[in-house]
Amino acid sequence: MRRVILLALFLSLFTNIAPMAQAQDSSVTLRVAMPALSNLDPVQISRFDSNTRDLVENLFVGLTRFDPLTRTAEPMIAQSWTVSDDGLTWSFELRDDIHWVRYDASTQQVVDVRPVQAGDFVYAIQRACDPLRPSPYTENIMLIKGCKVVANAFHEVIDDLFIAREIGVRATGPYSLEIDLVVPSAYFPSLLASPELRPLAREAVVNETAWTGPDTIMTNGPFVLQSWTASGLSLIRNPFWPDAFTGNIEQVEVTFTDTPAQADMARLTPEQTAAVSPDLVKTGPGNTQVMIGFSYDRALVNTTEIRRALALSLDRAALVNQFLPGRAQPLDQFTPPDVIAAPEYHGYTSNPTQAQSDFSAAGYPACASLPESLLLLVPDDDPLWIELANGITAQWQTQLGCNPALFEVTPLPRTLLIELAHSAYNPESVTRSHMWLFVWNADYMDANAWINDVLHCRYGYLRTGRECDSADALMDQAASATDPQARADLYAQAEELFFGPQGTFPVIPLYQTTASWLQQPWLTNVNEYGPARYDLWTLAPRAE
C-alpha cells in the first residue's frame, strides 16, 4: 500500500511538472532579423541606425518616452516636472520604482541591482558632453547649458571638476533633478526621449570600450539583454519592470542576417523589400526628407519669385512615381504629420501657371534673358541622384518654357554638399552653385526637429545667409510655447509663410522616404512610427 501511495504521489508530481515545462518551452518569443551591430551605447547611436535604436528603446528608458499611439512624449522616469518662469530651468521629480538590472548567466536570473536615481542622469549627461568620452552623433544635447563649452574645451583643462562646474545638470535629491537650458525650449520633453539623454549606471560603464556586453551591461527598460554572440542576441522581459505590458512578447531572439525571410519582423532595405513577398511587406513614414537648398549668395535664387517658381513648377508625385515607386511619398507639407506638435498644414501643391507668372514677375518670362545657367549639385554616391536631378530639370524646362541648356546638373562628394549647407565651403574646392540636393534625417520625434532645426535663420542646419523674417519669429514662439496644440498652430503658420501660394520657399521640399519592414501575419500592434516598442506588440501562434 505504501508503494502504491508513493507511486501515486510521483505520478501526481510528474503531471504537475510537465505542464510547467511545456509552458516555459512555449513562451512567446519574437524572432527579429537585423544586420550585426557592434555597440548598444545609447549616446553613440547614429540617427540612421534604426535597428540599434530599436534595441536601445527596449533596454533603456529616460525621463520621457515617445508614445507612438498618442504621438506624445509621455512621462517615464520623470513622474512630474516644473519649468522656471524664464523657461531655462527644468525641475524633475523621479519615480523610485524603475531599477537597474542585469542578467546573471551563472544563475540564469535577472538581478535587481538598485533603483535609477537622479545621479544617473547627471553622470550620463556629463559623459555625453565630455569630448574625451564617446560623443553623441547629434548636437541636440548642446541645448543643455555648458555642454557646448565642455565639448569644445581644450582637452588639457577637462576634468571631473571642470565638467561638474560647467554643465547645468544636478541632483537636488536622490529622486530630484534639475537641468538648465541655453534657451527656452518647450519641446524639451520630446528631446528627453532620445537615446543620448537616457541615464547610465556609473558602476556599469567602467570599461568604456565594452561596457554594453552581456556580462557587464546594466539596463533599466522593459527588456533585459540575456546573451550576445556573433550570430545574434536575445532579450527577455524585465521581471522588475513596474508597468504593465500591453503586448505579450516575453522574449526577443535577434538573428544577425541579411536574409530575414524566416523572421517575425525585420526592417528592410529597398533591395530586401524587392526580395520579400509583397504580402509580408509593411510600409510607414520614414524619418528622412530630401529637398533642394538654395545658395543665397547667388543673386538669381536670392529672388523670392525665382525660388517659388522653381518650387511650384515641380510635380513631386510624378518624380516619386518615376524614380522612387514604393520608396517615398511626395511632400505636401514640410513637417511630417506623425511627430509631436505636427502642424495640420497641406498647402504645398504644384501650380505651373503661378510658377510661370512668378518667373515673368522676376523679369524672365519663359526664362528669356536669364543671365546665367542654373546649376544643381547632387551627391555623387548613387546614380539615382543624377536621374532624379535630370527629372527635376526636365520638369522645369517643360513647365517654365526654358531652354535645356539653362540647367546644369553636377555630382559632388556629399561632404562638400554639407559644407554648402553650412556656407563653410572653400570656393576653390566647391563649384559655386545655385541649388543642391540634400537629405535631412531628424533624430527625435518632434516638429521642432524638422522645420526649426532645418530652416531657422540662426539656429537651423541650413546656414546659407537667409535673412530672418516673420516665419522665424513664429518658430521662436513655437519653441517656447508650452501647449503642444499652440506649437502646432504656430508651425502651421510658419509653413504657410514658407510654402504657401505666396511662400518664400527657403528650400524646395521634394519627398519623404518610407520605411519598410517584414511583418508576419501573426504579429500585430507593431508601431509604424518611431523605434520598436516590443512591450506593445502581440504575437499569436505561428502558422508553421
Buried (B, 14 or more C-beta within 10 A) or exposed (E): EEEEEEEEEEEEEEEEEEEEEEEEEEEBBBBBBBBBBEBBBBBBBEBEBBBBBBBBBBBBBBBBBBBBEEBBBEBBBBBEBEBEEEBBBBBBBBBBEBBBBBBEEEEEEBBEBEBBBBBBBBBBBBBBBBEEBBBBBBBBBBBBBBBBBBBEBEEEEBEEEBBEEBBBBBBEEEBBBBBBBBEBBBBBBBBBBBBBBBBBBBEBBEEEEEBBEBEBBBBBBBBBBBBBEEEBBBBBBBEBBEEEBEBBBBBBBBBBBEEBEEBBBBBBEEEBBEEBEEEBBBBBBBBBBBBBBBBBEBEBBBBBBBBBBBBBBBBBBEBBEEBBEBBBBBBBBBBBBBBBBBBEBEBBBBBBEBBBBBBBBBEBBEBEEBEEBBBBBBBBEEEEBBBBBBBBBBBBBEBBEBEEEBBBBBBBEBEBBBBBBEEEBEEEEBEEBBBBBBBBBBBBBBBBBBBBBBBBBEBBBBBBEBEEBEBBBBBBBBBBBEEBEBBBBBBBBBBBBBBBEEBBBBBBBBBBBBBBBBBBEEBEBBBEBBBBBBBBBBBEEEEE
